[in-house]
Amino acid sequence: MSELNLEQLVARAHQQNDYDPLINLIPYAKLLGIECLRLGDDMVFRLPANRDCIGNPVLPALHGGVIAGFMEHAAMLHLLMFMGIPHLPKIIDFSIDYLRAGHYRDTYAQCQVWRQGRRVANVAITAWQTKQAEPIATARAHFKVDEP
């Protein structure tokens, strides 16, 4: 997809408050069923409960890799939507801290860009399920944001 088409797709998504066309550009985000909820100037990402994402059937709890993948893709989508990057950012580094079990229920994530330079952006991601003040995981990600 060309830079101009991607920029137009982002602009249209903001205008129509429909982010599905952007999510569909990223196969794993589409597979997970990630959704975007716009709340004013903020964006909350939602991972709907899905039995295919269970890693521990005894609790049941989400697989840690699903939680990490959700958080990484939320950060990538956040950069694409709000930082004016004309192409999909590429992950450089990702570090996650699991704080509590991610039970079988909807999971949410919110991102904050700590720093965006010409080449690299640093993003903090927090994931929670019932209360935002009780995160199930926090993560830090670095993305390459200059021309591919």
C-alpha positions in Angstrom: 0.0 0.0 0.0 1.4 3.4 -0.9 2.1 6.1 1.7 -0.7 8.3 0.3 -3.3 5.5 0.5 -2.3 4.7 4.1 -2.6 8.4 5.1 -6.0 8.6 3.5 -7.1 5.4 5.2 -6.0 6.8 8.6 -7.8 10.1 7.9 -11.0 8.3 6.8 -10.8 6.1 9.9 -10.7 9.1 12.2 -13.6 10.8 10.3 -15.8 7.8 10.4 -14.6 6.5 13.7 -14.2 3.1 12.0 -10.7 1.6 12.4 -11.5 -1.9 11.0 -9.9 -1.1 7.6 -6.6 -0.2 9.4 -6.7 -3.4 11.6 -7.4 -5.5 8.5 -4.0 -4.3 7.1 -2.3 -6.3 9.9 -3.1 -10.1 9.6 -2.3 -11.0 13.2 -4.4 -8.0 14.6 -7.3 -9.1 12.4 -6.8 -12.8 13.6 -7.0 -11.7 17.3 -10.0 -9.6 16.6 -8.5 -6.3 18.0 -11.0 -3.5 18.1 -10.4 0.3 18.6 -12.6 2.4 20.8 -12.1 6.2 20.4 -12.7 8.2 23.6 -12.1 11.8 22.8 -8.4 12.2 22.1 -7.7 8.8 23.6 -7.8 5.4 22.0 -8.5 2.2 23.9 -7.8 -1.1 22.2 -10.0 -4.1 23.0 -9.2 -7.8 22.7 -12.5 -9.7 22.8 -12.7 -12.9 24.9 -11.9 -15.8 22.6 -11.6 -19.4 23.6 -8.8 -19.9 21.0 -6.6 -17.5 23.0 -6.7 -19.5 26.3 -3.2 -20.8 27.4 -4.2 -22.2 30.8 -7.6 -24.0 30.6 -7.6 -24.6 34.4 -8.1 -21.0 35.3 -8.9 -20.3 32.4 -6.4 -17.7 31.4 -5.2 -16.1 28.2 -1.9 -17.2 26.7 0.9 -14.8 27.6 1.9 -14.6 23.9 -1.6 -13.5 23.0 -1.4 -10.7 25.6 2.0 -9.6 24.4 0.9 -9.8 20.7 -2.2 -7.7 21.5 -0.1 -5.1 23.3 2.5 -4.9 20.6 -0.1 -4.5 17.9 -2.0 -1.9 19.9 1.2 0.2 20.1 1.8 -0.2 16.4 -1.8 0.9 15.6 -1.5 3.8 18.0 1.6 5.1 16.2 -0.1 4.7 12.9 -3.2 6.5 14.0 -1.8 9.4 15.9 1.8 10.0 15.0 1.5 10.8 11.3 3.7 7.9 10.2 3.0 7.2 6.5 3.8 3.5 6.7 3.4 0.6 9.2 6.0 1.0 12.0 8.4 -1.9 12.4 9.1 -3.3 15.9 12.6 -3.1 17.1 12.3 -4.2 20.7 9.5 -5.3 23.0 9.6 -5.9 26.8 6.6 -7.0 28.9 6.0 -7.3 32.6 3.1 -9.7 33.4 1.5 -8.5 36.7 -1.5 -10.9 37.1 -3.3 -13.6 35.2 -5.3 -12.5 32.1 -8.5 -14.3 32.7 -10.9 -15.4 30.0 -12.7 -12.0 29.5 -12.3 -8.9 27.4 -8.9 -7.3 27.7 -8.1 -3.6 27.1 -4.9 -1.7 26.3 -4.0 1.9 26.2 -0.7 3.4 24.8 1.4 6.4 25.5 4.2 7.6 23.2 7.1 8.6 25.5 9.2 9.8 22.7 9.1 10.0 18.9 12.2 10.9 17.0 12.8 10.9 13.3 13.8 7.2 13.4 12.5 5.6 16.6 9.4 5.9 18.7 9.2 4.6 22.3 5.7 3.5 23.4 4.4 2.4 26.9 1.4 0.0 26.9 -0.8 -0.9 29.8 -3.3 -3.8 29.6 -6.2 -4.4 32.0 -9.4 -6.4 32.2 -11.8 -5.2 34.9 -10.2 -2.0 36.3 -7.7 0.2 34.5 -6.0 0.8 37.9 -5.3 -3.0 38.1 -3.2 -3.8 35.0 -2.6 -7.4 34.0 0.6 -6.4 32.1 2.7 -3.4 31.2 5.1 -3.2 28.3 7.6 -1.0 26.5 8.1 -1.0 22.8 10.5 0.6 20.4 9.5 1.0 16.7 11.4 2.1 13.6 9.3 4.9 12.2 11.5 6.3 9.4 11.2 5.2 5.8 11.4 1.4 5.3 
